[in-house]
């Protein structure tokens, strides 16, 4: 199953056009959390409050992970 990790920040969206293959959607949870953590560590806080949305190949959002400021 190919899943895509889009980042939604207010009115803008960064699309994942390549995606990654997973056996089941739950396997993508850790990848989404790592992307969100990485964005939380950026030098600016531009990404704080964004969401990493995990979508299937039909474009349906399966779940999302919020980007929080790194502690």
C-alpha positions in Angstrom: 0.0 0.0 0.0 1.5 3.3 -1.1 1.0 6.2 1.4 1.8 9.9 1.0 2.9 12.4 3.7 1.6 15.9 2.9 2.4 18.8 5.2 -0.5 21.3 5.7 0.5 24.7 7.1 -2.5 27.1 7.3 -3.6 27.7 3.7 -0.5 26.1 2.1 0.2 22.5 1.5 3.4 20.6 0.5 2.6 17.5 -1.4 4.5 14.2 -1.2 4.4 13.1 -4.9 6.4 10.0 -4.4 5.0 8.3 -1.3 6.3 5.1 0.4 5.1 1.5 0.5 3.7 0.0 3.7 2.1 -3.2 4.6 -0.7 -1.5 6.5 -1.5 2.2 7.3 -0.5 1.8 11.0 3.1 1.1 9.9 3.3 4.7 8.6 2.6 6.2 12.1 6.3 6.3 13.1 7.3 7.9 9.8 4.7 10.7 10.2 5.8 11.3 13.8 9.5 11.6 12.6 8.6 14.1 9.9 6.6 16.1 12.4 9.4 16.0 15.0 12.0 17.1 12.3 9.8 20.0 11.4 9.5 21.0 15.0 13.3 21.2 15.2 13.6 23.7 12.3 15.4 26.9 13.0 12.2 28.9 12.6 8.8 28.2 14.1 7.2 28.4 10.6 6.1 24.7 10.8 4.7 24.8 14.4 0.9 24.2 14.2 1.2 22.4 10.9 0.0 18.8 10.3 1.6 15.9 8.6 -1.3 14.2 6.8 -1.0 10.6 5.8 -3.1 9.9 2.7 -3.7 6.8 0.6 -3.4 6.7 -3.2 -7.0 7.8 -3.6 -6.2 11.0 -1.6 -8.2 10.0 1.5 -6.6 11.3 4.7 -6.1 8.3 7.0 -4.6 10.2 9.9 -2.5 13.3 10.8 0.2 14.2 13.2 0.6 17.7 14.6 3.9 19.6 14.4 4.9 20.9 17.8 7.8 23.1 18.9 10.7 21.0 20.0 11.3 21.1 23.8 
